[in-house]
């Protein structure tokens, strides 16, 4: 049996051959002693630092002294709960879409002004006046050309930032 334990330690046993040495280690004190001896020899050959003799006993004692934490077992999730966990967010999303759609597509009614008590005489509206156009100073073109890099029009691709600079309107205004 000691030869089988040695082979087990060296990883030389395959599938079914492992069962008998493991059973011997569980039941036979002499087999366990051989296991410890073989490990001691292996550690000495590899120059592995050995733990104190009662290391395993001290760890077992400390584990036995630790308090047991009692927590309720996780209850298995019923099929209905799984469905509800999916349906609640789906219903909330559908409600949000419905509300946004209702607000966006409902025609807005304009409020009517209350009818005046006394009516003023109707005056014929004057012809719409064209806003006054004040020509920009000539130096403005130089300023705009020098600072065109700061213009938000630069976000447009192509020649769009240069259109005003080379337009016919600018050339006609210069003296």
C-alpha positions as CSV (number, residue, x, y, z in Angstrom):
1,X,0.0,0.0,0.0
2,X,2.9,2.4,0.7
3,X,4.0,2.1,-2.9
4,X,0.5,3.1,-4.0
5,X,0.5,6.1,-1.6
6,X,3.9,7.1,-3.0
7,X,2.6,6.8,-6.6
8,X,-0.5,8.9,-5.5
9,X,1.8,11.7,-4.2
10,X,3.8,11.7,-7.4
11,X,0.7,11.9,-9.6
12,X,1.4,8.6,-11.2
13,X,-2.0,7.0,-10.6
14,X,-4.8,7.2,-13.0
15,X,-8.6,7.3,-12.5
16,X,-9.7,4.1,-10.8
17,X,-6.3,3.4,-9.2
18,X,-6.7,6.4,-6.9
19,X,-9.7,5.0,-5.0
20,X,-7.9,2.3,-3.0
21,X,-5.0,4.5,-1.6
22,X,-7.5,7.3,-0.7
23,X,-9.7,4.7,1.2
24,X,-6.6,3.5,3.0
25,X,-5.6,7.0,4.0
26,X,-9.1,7.6,5.5
27,X,-9.2,4.3,7.5
28,X,-5.6,3.2,8.2
29,X,-3.4,5.1,10.7
30,X,-0.3,3.5,9.3
31,X,-1.2,4.7,5.8
32,X,-1.6,8.3,7.1
33,X,1.8,8.1,8.8
34,X,3.4,7.0,5.6
35,X,1.7,9.9,3.8
36,X,3.1,12.3,6.4
37,X,6.6,10.7,6.1
38,X,6.6,10.9,2.3
39,X,5.6,14.6,2.5
40,X,8.3,15.2,5.1
41,X,10.9,13.6,2.7
42,X,9.5,15.6,-0.2
43,X,9.8,18.9,1.8
44,X,13.3,18.1,2.9
45,X,14.4,17.4,-0.7
46,X,12.9,20.6,-1.9
47,X,14.1,22.6,1.1
48,X,10.6,23.6,2.0
49,X,10.1,25.3,5.4
50,X,8.2,23.0,7.6
51,X,5.4,24.2,9.8
52,X,5.3,23.4,13.5
53,X,4.1,19.9,14.4
54,X,0.8,21.1,16.0
55,X,0.0,23.6,13.3
56,X,-3.1,21.7,12.0
57,X,-4.4,21.2,15.5
58,X,-4.1,24.9,16.3
59,X,-5.9,25.9,13.2
60,X,-8.7,23.3,13.9
61,X,-9.0,24.7,17.5
62,X,-9.2,28.3,16.3
63,X,-11.8,27.4,13.7
64,X,-13.9,25.6,16.4
65,X,-13.7,28.7,18.7
66,X,-15.0,31.1,16.0
67,X,-18.7,32.0,16.3
68,X,-21.1,30.4,13.9
69,X,-22.9,32.9,11.8
70,X,-26.5,31.9,11.3
71,X,-28.1,33.3,8.2
72,X,-31.3,32.3,6.6
73,X,-30.8,30.1,3.6
74,X,-31.6,31.8,0.3
75,X,-35.1,30.7,-0.7
76,X,-35.5,29.4,-4.2
77,X,-37.0,31.9,-6.6
78,X,-40.5,30.9,-7.8
79,X,-41.3,31.2,-11.5
80,X,-43.8,34.0,-10.8
81,X,-41.2,36.1,-8.9
82,X,-38.8,35.8,-11.8
83,X,-41.5,37.0,-14.2
84,X,-42.5,39.9,-11.9
85,X,-38.8,41.0,-11.7
86,X,-38.9,41.4,-15.4
87,X,-42.4,42.8,-15.8
88,X,-42.0,45.7,-13.3
89,X,-39.2,47.5,-15.2
90,X,-40.9,46.7,-18.5
91,X,-44.2,48.3,-17.3
92,X,-42.3,51.3,-16.0
93,X,-40.6,51.8,-19.4
94,X,-43.9,51.4,-21.3
95,X,-45.6,54.0,-19.0
96,X,-42.7,56.4,-19.6
97,X,-43.0,56.0,-23.4
98,X,-46.8,56.4,-23.2
99,X,-46.4,59.6,-21.1
100,X,-43.8,61.2,-23.4
101,X,-45.9,60.2,-26.5
102,X,-49.0,61.7,-24.9
103,X,-47.3,65.0,-24.1
104,X,-45.6,65.2,-27.5
105,X,-48.5,64.3,-29.8
106,X,-51.4,65.9,-27.9
107,X,-52.5,69.1,-29.7
108,X,-51.9,72.2,-27.6
109,X,-54.9,74.4,-27.2
110,X,-54.2,78.1,-27.3
111,X,-56.0,80.1,-24.7
112,X,-58.4,82.7,-26.1
113,X,-58.1,86.2,-24.8
114,X,-61.3,87.4,-23.1
115,X,-63.5,89.5,-25.3
116,X,-62.9,93.2,-24.6
117,X,-65.8,95.1,-23.1
118,X,-65.4,98.2,-25.4
119,X,-63.9,97.9,-28.8
120,X,-61.4,100.4,-30.1
121,X,-61.8,101.7,-33.6
122,X,-59.9,99.6,-36.1
123,X,-56.9,101.3,-37.6
124,X,-55.5,100.1,-40.9
125,X,-52.1,98.6,-40.2
126,X,-49.2,100.4,-41.7
127,X,-47.0,98.7,-44.2
128,X,-44.3,96.7,-42.6
129,X,-41.1,98.7,-42.4
130,X,-37.9,97.1,-43.4
131,X,-35.3,97.1,-40.7
132,X,-32.5,99.6,-41.0
133,X,-29.3,98.2,-42.4
134,X,-26.1,99.8,-41.0
135,X,-23.0,99.0,-42.9
136,X,-20.2,97.5,-40.9
137,X,-16.9,99.3,-40.8
138,X,-14.2,98.1,-43.2
139,X,-12.0,97.0,-40.4
140,X,-14.7,94.4,-39.4
141,X,-13.7,92.2,-42.3
142,X,-10.1,92.0,-41.2
143,X,-11.2,91.3,-37.6
144,X,-13.6,88.5,-38.7
145,X,-11.0,87.0,-40.9
146,X,-8.4,87.0,-38.2
147,X,-10.7,85.4,-35.6
148,X,-12.6,83.0,-37.8
149,X,-11.0,80.1,-35.9
150,X,-13.1,80.9,-32.9
151,X,-16.4,80.9,-34.9
152,X,-18.9,78.1,-34.2
153,X,-19.2,77.7,-38.0
154,X,-15.9,75.9,-37.9
155,X,-17.8,72.8,-36.8
156,X,-19.2,72.6,-40.3
157,X,-17.0,70.6,-42.7
158,X,-15.7,71.9,-46.0
159,X,-15.5,75.6,-47.0
160,X,-18.5,76.8,-45.0
161,X,-16.3,78.9,-42.6
162,X,-14.9,80.8,-45.6
163,X,-18.1,81.7,-47.3
164,X,-18.6,85.1,-45.7
165,X,-15.0,86.0,-46.2
166,X,-15.1,85.5,-50.0
167,X,-18.7,86.5,-50.6
168,X,-19.5,89.3,-53.1
169,X,-21.2,91.4,-50.4
170,X,-18.0,92.0,-48.6
171,X,-16.1,93.0,-51.7
172,X,-18.8,95.5,-52.7
173,X,-18.7,97.3,-49.4
174,X,-15.0,98.1,-49.4
175,X,-14.1,101.6,-50.7
